[in-house]
């Protein structure tokens, strides 16, 4: 079987080579993302694996894939909002994702952001850069076990996040329409409004859907505690960026840790001069109480290996007519 792997990163190649040796299948690794300009690279291939956040394109892309005989698209990510599910359904294309590659990787990055902000490291660093090494009383920190953490979305990643905070002694609240009994020992289930109003650290772990887009905006920020820290390891569109900036500038909340931004596809995982970046990013980047990382919470050796292997195995399963638990319901 010949598979084309779009968006292949250097860190993935070793694991792809290992998978080819183990399975006897061929994988053509390309760094390009799948779109109307690169679709011809898939000609002669049996299946497709992708890694990207930019949309694949309009319905014509899916029609052309179907005309090539492509029956599936396997994304090496948990999120699949870059794929037009309706177009896949119309063209008989099965979509799979990697919902569980390493929940701990994302959870640990979220905790890292929270601890950085809780201890005011950015603000101390900014002051030290100006020659101010004083113990400013405005920057006295709280210890994590004194904090109430609100997890919004208690799936695999939200659950792993809850376990980490609970192990550190924090009180952990959780909101999810589906109450996962697996994580019940680590959380107190509550409603979204209670988390917004009472949590010191609010951590987002939901998919980006029409119902969740801009779920944190001006009304929610206004209702938060003044010391609240917002952590987003999921999708940038969950937060209204302009409202977040206003809330930070007006000291309605204390800080934000962001591994994802609503407009990130134009610059994350690329080389771009800072002064050429979107104005919203520049404003956030300049704030010492904001920590931004370029959508790399997943980027560990464990995650990369699992994402490659699970994705490619699912390509084989779908192409050979087998079922996979990772199939996305269209």
N, C-alpha and C positions, 0 to 999 in steps of 0.2 A: 504494500500500500504506500502511496505517496501523499504526504501531507505538507501543506504550506503553512508556515508559522509566521504570521505577520507581527510586526512590532517586536522582533526578537532583540532582547538586550544581551550585552556581553555576559552578564551574570547567569543567564539561562543556558548558554551554549554547552557548558560542561554536562549539565543534566540532560539536555537533549541528546548529546552524543551517547551518554550512558543508556538512555531509553532506546535509541536505535539499535545499539549492540544487543540489548536484552530482548527486543521484540522482533528484530529483523525488518522493521519498516523504515522507510526513507522519509526524512523531514528536510524540506527546503527552508532554511532560515533566512528571512529578510528583515531588515530594520524598518522598512516602510510600513505605514499603517494601511489598513484596507479602506479603499475609497474608489471613486470612479476612475481615478488616474492610475491606480495600481491593480485593479481587478484582473487585468490580463495576466498577471503573474500566476493566477490560480488555474490557468488553463492546463489541462492534463493532470491535475491533482484530484485525489479522491476526497480530501477533506481539508478543513480550514480551522486553524487556531489563531485567535487574535489577542492582543494586549493593547488597549487604547481607551481613551476617554472621549475622543472626538467621534461624532456620529459617522456611521459608515457611508451615509448618503441618502438620496431619495429612493423611491420605489424601483427606479431603473436598475440600481445596483443589485437588488435582490432578484429581479427578473433575469438579469444577466447571469448571476450565479446559478439560478435554477436551470437556465439554458445550457450551462456548462455541465450540468449533472451533479452539482453540489447539493447535498441533502442536509447539511448541517453547518452550524457555526458554533465553535467552542470558544468562549471567552475565558481567558486565564485570570479572571477577576470574579469577585463576588457580585459586584454591580453589573447590570446589563442595560442601563439606560441609554447607552450609545447605539443599541440595536433597535430597529423598528420591528417590534414583535408582530404587529398587524401585517406588515409586508412579508415577514417570514411565514406567517400562517397562510397568507394568500399564495405563496410560492412553494409551499410544502417543505420549508426549511426548519429543521429541529434546532433549537438553541439550548446549549448547556453552559453552566457557569461553574465556578469553583467556590461554592458557598463556604466551605470549611478548608482552608489551607493552613492557617495557623492563627487562630483567634488570639493567642497570647501575644503574637507580634504586634497586633493593633492595640491590644489592651495595654501592653507595656509602654508603647509610644504615647498613648493618651495619658497614662500615669506620669510619664516623664514630663510632658507638657504641664500637667497640673502641678507637679512638685516645683518645677522651674518658676511658675507664676506665683505659687503659694509662698515661696521663699524670696520673691522679689528679685530674682537674680538679674533679670534684664534691667531693672531700675538701678540696682547697685552698680552693675557694669557701666551703664550710661553715666552715672555720677562719677565713677572712678575715672572714666575716660576724660572727664573735665577736671580731674585733680581733687575730687571730693571723696574722701575715704571715711567720712564720719558715720557713726551709727545713728542714722536719721530715725527719730521715733515714729515718723509716718510710715516707715517700712518695716516695722516689727512684724514678725511672721506668726502664723498659727501652725500648730502641729497637726498632722493628718488625722490622728485619732480623734481630734476634737471636731472634725468636719462632718457635715451631712452631705453626702454625695447623691445626686439624682441621675439615674441611668434612664435615658429615653430610648427604648428599643432593647429588649432583653433576649436577643437571639444569641448565637454562638459567641460573637465578639462582645456584645453587651454583658453576657453572662460571665465571660472571662474577666472582663473589667470589674464586674461586681465582686468576683472572688478575690481579686487583688486588693481592692479597697477594704473589703471585709477583713482580710488577713492583716491589714495594717491598723485595724481597730476603728475604722470610720463607720458611721451609721450609713447604710446604703438603702435608698429608696429606689423604686423602679416603676416605670410605666410601660406597659405593653398590652395591646388588646388581647393577646394570647398569653396567658399566664403559664410560663414554662415551669413545670414542677421540678425540673432538674436544678434550677437555680433558686428555688424557694428558700433553702437554708441560708442564703447569703443576702437576701433582700427583704424589704417590706414593700409589698405592692401597694400602690396608691394611684391617684389620678394625676394627669398632666399639670393641672393648675397648682396642686400641692407642691410638686417638684419645682415649678417655676418660682413659687413664692418662698419656699423654705430651704432649698438646697444651697450650699456654699459652692459646690462644684457641680456643674451640669454637663453631662457627657452624652453626646448624640451618637446613636448607633442604629439608625433607621435607614431603609432604602429611600431613594428620591422618587417620589410618586406625586401625582397631582395633589393628593391629599396631604403630603408632607412638605411640599415646596414652601419655602419661607415660613416654616413652622415657628421659627424664632424671628420676630420682627419687633417693631416699636412697642406694641402693647405688652409683649412678653418681657422685653428688657426693662420697661418701666415698672413691671411688677416684681422684678428680681431684687434680691438683697444687694445693698451697695457693695458688699465684699464678694459678690458672686463672680466665679470664673466659669467661662463657657469653653468647653472642649469639643471640637468637631473633628472626628477621625473618619467620617462617613462620606457625605457628599456636600459640596459647597452650597448647592442650591437649597439646602435645608435652612440656611440663614440668609436673611435679607442683609446684604453687605452694607448698603448705605445706612440702614438703621443701626447696624452693629457699630459702625464708625461713630455715628451720632451718640449712641449710648456710652461709648468709651470716652469720647471727648467731653461729654457732659457728666462724667463720673457716675453714671447710673449703675454701672457694673465695674468690677475691678480689673478684669483682664480677659484675654481670649487666647486659646491655643488652637491653631488651625493647621491641619495637615491637608486641607482641601479648600478650594475657593470656587465660587460660582463661575468665574471666567478663566479658570486655570489652563484650559487647553491651548491657549495661545502662547504660553511661556513655560509651564512646568515641564521638566525633563528636556529643556532646551537651553541654549546659551543666549541670553538676552541682556542687554545693558539695562541697569536698574532704571535709568531715566527714560527708557523706552517702554517701561511696563505700564499697565493701566493705572490711572490715578488712584483708584481705590486701593490697589495693592501698595502703592508708594506711601499712602497715608497710613495704612496699617503697619507696614514695615518700619516706619519711623517711630512707632509707639513702643517705648521700652516695656510696657505691660502687655504686649502682644508677641506671641511666638508663632512663627510660620515655618513649616517644613514643606517641601515640594511633593506632597502625596507619596511619601516614602514610609509610612507606618508599616506597610506590609513587607518592606525590603529587608528580609533576613534570609539566611541560607536555607533555613527550614521552609519558609514560605515559598521561596522561588522553586525549590525542588518539588514541593508538593503541587504547586500550580502547574508546572510543566507536566509532571507525570499524570495528574488527574485529568488535565485537559486533553492530552494526547490519547490517553486510554479511552476517554469518552468519545473522541473522534472515531476510534476503531469500533467501539461498541455501536454507535449510531449507524456508521456506514455499513456494518455487517448485519444490521437489523436487530441488534440487541437493545435492551432497555438499560437506562442508567438513572440512578437516583438524583443525578444532577440536572436532569432535564427541566428547563424552565417552561411553565405552563403558559402557552400562548393565548 
